[in-house]
Amino acid sequence: MMNSVNRFANAVVGGLTALVQGLPPSVVLMVHALAIAVIAVTVYALVSNQRIIKQRKNRMIARLLEIRLFHEDPIAVLGSFRRVLGGILSYMGASLKPLLILVPVILVWVAHLAGWFEWRPLAPGEAAVVTLKLNPGVSPVAQPASLEAPAGFAVETPAFRSLAINEISWRIRAQQPGRGALHLTAAASTAEKEIVAGTTLAKVSPEKVRDGFWSRVLSPWEPSLGKDSPFSEIRIAYPRRTLKFFGWEINWLVALLIGSIVLALVVKKPFGVEF
């Protein structure tokens, strides 16, 4: 199921990114924030009981005003605090149905966005470590291991084997912009791993993992390794992407969260939605 979800999500996120890819990455991220805001407002408009949400929200504001008005009366303040907490729980209950829809959608969307904004492609001349992690019981020294790189990439070191963590690593260097497949061989098996180099905004896949529900949710960028594979994970140590907003360097997740909230507050007015 998750493979089908990821194919659809990859088409949506990748398609929206492609429409605005010529813009600065920070602007592209805000386009996704706007899309998430519109989806959130639409779900609230279609699924939630707006009358109850407005009623409970107004009641909660009234309880907060009680605390302000009767701040000199400790007993009244305690009673107001109790009613405020009850109002918060009541308000959350009214918002539960749209949240049950939105949380999985946003989780999948953010996981796919990570391939665009958490990491960046290798720049020409930049090196990275490629690591192959073997399953428990499969020795990294028992059989030969090799790494073949596509055109535009060079393998600079022989295989470095670690018995302590059951891994085999190589250093690879990008020679020119491009995208291709690494071919890794060990334990009489072969696997492919996508690698990307360039200076423009592009999706990268930092890891390829074994099949499983949560691994497909959190690492959705490539098809998973087979269940019978002796490999548990293939990683490329891509550099982290930095984004600047008005001269300030901000983590992309923080920027996405703030942007989505602000844009949702703007968009909700034409929709006549409360949340």
C-alpha positions in Angstrom: 0.0 0.0 0.0 2.7 2.5 1.0 4.5 1.9 -2.3 1.3 3.1 -4.2 1.0 6.1 -1.7 4.6 7.0 -2.3 4.3 6.9 -6.1 1.3 9.2 -5.9 2.9 11.5 -3.4 6.1 11.6 -5.4 4.1 12.6 -8.5 2.3 15.4 -6.6 5.3 16.8 -4.7 7.6 16.4 -7.6 5.1 17.9 -10.1 4.4 20.9 -7.9 8.2 21.5 -7.4 8.8 21.2 -11.2 6.3 24.0 -11.8 8.3 26.5 -9.8 11.8 24.9 -9.9 13.4 28.0 -11.5 12.6 30.0 -8.4 14.8 30.2 -5.3 14.5 27.1 -3.0 13.0 29.2 -0.2 10.2 30.4 -2.5 9.6 26.8 -3.7 9.2 25.7 -0.1 6.7 28.5 0.5 4.7 27.3 -2.5 4.5 23.9 -0.8 3.5 25.7 2.5 0.6 27.3 0.5 -0.5 24.0 -0.9 -0.5 22.4 2.6 -2.5 25.5 3.9 -5.1 25.2 1.2 -5.5 21.4 1.8 -5.8 22.0 5.5 -8.5 24.7 5.1 -10.4 22.6 2.5 -10.4 19.6 4.8 -11.7 21.7 7.7 -14.4 23.2 5.5 -15.6 19.8 4.3 -15.2 17.6 7.3 -15.4 19.7 10.5 -18.6 21.0 12.2 -17.8 24.7 11.9 -20.7 25.8 14.1 -19.4 23.7 17.0 -15.8 24.8 16.5 -16.8 28.5 16.5 -18.9 28.0 19.6 -16.2 26.1 21.5 -13.5 28.6 20.4 -15.6 31.6 21.6 -16.3 29.8 24.9 -12.6 29.2 25.4 -11.9 32.9 24.8 -14.5 33.9 27.3 -12.9 31.7 29.9 -9.6 33.4 29.3 -11.2 36.8 29.7 -12.6 35.6 33.0 -9.1 35.0 34.3 -8.2 38.5 33.3 -11.3 40.1 34.8 -11.2 38.2 38.1 -7.4 37.9 38.6 -7.7 39.2 42.2 -10.0 36.4 43.2 -7.9 33.2 43.5 -11.0 30.9 43.7 -12.5 32.4 40.6 -9.2 32.2 38.7 -8.8 28.5 39.6 -12.4 27.8 38.4 -11.7 29.7 35.2 -8.5 27.7 34.7 -10.4 24.5 35.1 -13.0 25.6 32.5 -10.2 26.8 30.1 -8.7 23.3 30.2 -12.1 21.7 29.7 -12.6 24.1 26.8 -9.3 23.2 25.2 -10.2 19.5 25.4 -13.6 20.2 24.0 -12.1 22.2 21.1 -9.6 19.5 20.4 -12.4 17.0 20.2 -14.3 19.1 17.7 -11.1 19.3 15.6 -10.3 15.6 15.8 -12.0 14.4 12.6 -10.1 16.8 10.2 -6.8 16.2 12.1 -7.2 12.4 11.5 -7.2 13.1 7.8 -4.6 15.9 7.8 -1.8 14.3 10.0 -1.1 11.3 7.6 -1.3 13.5 4.5 1.1 16.1 5.9 3.5 13.4 7.3 3.8 11.8 3.8 4.1 15.3 2.2 6.9 16.3 4.6 8.7 13.0 4.1 8.9 13.5 0.4 9.9 17.2 0.8 12.9 16.1 2.8 14.4 14.7 -0.3 14.3 18.2 -1.8 15.1 20.4 1.2 16.9 18.4 3.9 19.8 17.4 1.7 21.3 18.7 -1.5 23.1 17.0 -4.5 26.8 16.8 -4.4 28.5 19.7 -6.1 31.0 19.0 -8.9 34.3 18.2 -7.2 32.6 17.3 -3.9 33.1 14.0 -2.2 30.8 11.8 0.0 30.9 8.5 1.7 28.8 5.6 0.4 28.0 3.0 3.1 26.5 -0.5 2.7 25.1 -2.0 5.9 24.7 -5.7 5.9 22.2 -7.8 7.8 23.2 -9.3 11.1 25.0 -12.6 10.5 26.4 -11.5 7.1 30.1 -10.8 7.4 31.5 -7.7 5.6 34.9 -9.5 5.2 33.7 -13.0 4.1 33.4 -12.2 0.4 34.6 -9.5 -2.1 32.8 -6.2 -2.2 32.8 -3.7 -5.0 31.2 -0.4 -5.9 30.7 0.7 -9.6 29.9 4.3 -10.2 28.1 5.8 -13.2 29.6 8.3 -15.6 30.5 11.6 -13.9 31.4 10.0 -10.6 34.6 8.4 -9.4 35.2 5.9 -6.7 38.3 7.1 -4.8 39.0 4.5 -2.2 38.9 0.7 -1.8 36.2 -0.8 0.4 36.6 0.0 4.1 35.1 -2.8 6.2 33.9 -2.4 9.8 33.2 -5.6 11.7 32.0 -3.6 14.7 29.0 -2.1 12.9 28.8 -4.6 10.0 29.3 -2.0 7.2 31.3 -1.5 4.1 32.2 2.1 3.0 33.7 3.8 0.0 34.5 7.5 -0.8 33.1 8.7 -4.1 33.5 12.1 -5.8 31.3 13.9 -8.2 33.1 15.1 -11.3 30.2 16.8 -13.1 26.5 17.4 -12.7 24.4 14.3 -13.4 22.2 11.5 -12.0 22.9 7.8 -12.2 22.9 4.5 -10.4 25.6 3.1 -8.2 26.1 -0.7 -8.3 27.1 -2.3 -5.0 28.1 -5.9 -4.8 28.8 -7.9 -1.6 27.8 -11.2 0.0 27.1 -12.6 -3.5 24.4 -10.0 -4.1 24.0 -6.8 -6.0 21.9 -3.7 -5.4 21.5 -0.3 -7.0 21.5 3.1 -5.3 20.7 6.5 -7.0 23.3 9.2 -6.8 22.8 12.9 -7.8 25.3 15.8 -8.4 24.5 19.3 -9.4 24.0 22.9 -8.2 20.3 23.3 -8.8 17.3 22.2 -6.6 16.9 18.5 -7.1 15.6 15.6 -5.2 18.1 13.3 -3.6 17.8 10.0 -1.8 20.2 9.7 1.2 19.3 6.1 2.0 17.7 3.0 0.5 16.3 0.7 3.2 14.6 -2.7 3.5 10.9 -3.0 2.9 8.6 -2.2 5.8 5.7 0.2 6.6 7.6 2.8 8.6 10.7 2.5 6.4 8.6 3.3 3.4 6.9 6.2 5.3 10.2 7.8 6.5 12.4 6.9 3.5 10.1 7.1 0.5 12.6 8.4 -2.2 13.5 5.1 -3.8 12.1 1.6 -4.1 13.1 -0.5 -1.1 15.7 -3.3 -0.9 14.2 -6.7 -1.3 13.1 -8.6 1.8 15.6 -11.4 0.9 18.5 -9.0 0.3 21.5 -9.5 2.6 21.7 -5.7 2.7 19.7 -3.7 5.3 20.6 -0.2 4.2 22.6 1.8 1.6 23.5 5.4 2.5 25.1 8.4 0.8 26.3 11.2 3.1 24.8 14.1 1.1 25.5 17.6 2.5 22.7 19.3 4.3 20.8 22.0 2.4 20.7 25.5 4.0 17.9 27.9 3.3 17.8 31.7 4.0 14.8 33.8 4.5 15.4 37.6 4.6 19.1 36.9 5.3 18.4 34.5 8.2 19.3 30.8 7.9 16.3 28.8 9.0 15.7 25.1 9.1 13.3 24.1 6.3 10.9 22.3 8.6 10.6 25.3 10.9 10.1 27.5 7.8 7.5 25.1 6.4 5.6 25.0 9.7 5.5 28.8 10.2 4.7 29.4 6.5 1.8 26.9 6.5 0.3 28.3 9.7 0.5 31.9 8.5 -0.8 31.1 5.0 -3.7 29.0 6.5 -4.7 32.0 8.6 -4.8 34.1 5.4 -6.5 31.5 3.2 -9.2 30.6 5.8 -11.0 34.0 5.5 -12.1 33.6 1.8 -13.2 30.0 2.7 -15.1 31.2 5.8 -13.4 28.5 7.9 -12.6 28.5 11.6 -10.0 26.2 13.3 
